[in-house]
Amino acid sequence: MSLSRKRKKELKRLKNHANDLWQSQQEILDHANAVAREAGRQLGNYSREQVAPVVRGAYDQRLAPVVDRGVKVTHKVADEANRAFNKNVLPAVGTALGAVLSVGDIAKDTRVRSALNRLQGKPPVKKGPGAGTVIAIGVGVVAAAGVAYAVWQTFRADDELWVAEEEPVLPNL
């Protein structure tokens, strides 16, 4: 599709106007960025020169004394609590823990166990299964094998047990 000369000139003029507009927009954006950078720099200067001293002075006059008093009181209370814990609680916990551990060690000693068993009249504890347990397990295994054999005999497919009826012979005609 070909365009007429008139249309080509109009398109070329429109393209030039669009390029000019693009150029002017780029210049405006560059100028706006420069203004924003300068405004940020001026804001930083103002903050350093005007706002920071006022905030620092208010902190030093009003808040710092209160914070210092609170810190001193907190340190004093923490030191007293630490001393009381180290003097009263820690030794008591250590003593109780040592007593529990020593009782546990004594209870695990075989000589102490055997002496306690003699005092209580208990026979010594056996380890492992006895003869009665072995016999009971053997009887259980034999009984289970017998039941399994009976079930197998009941459900096996025995063709000899069934007698098929003879089919009637039809006479040839």
Beta strands, then each sheet from edge to edge (+ up, - down):
end
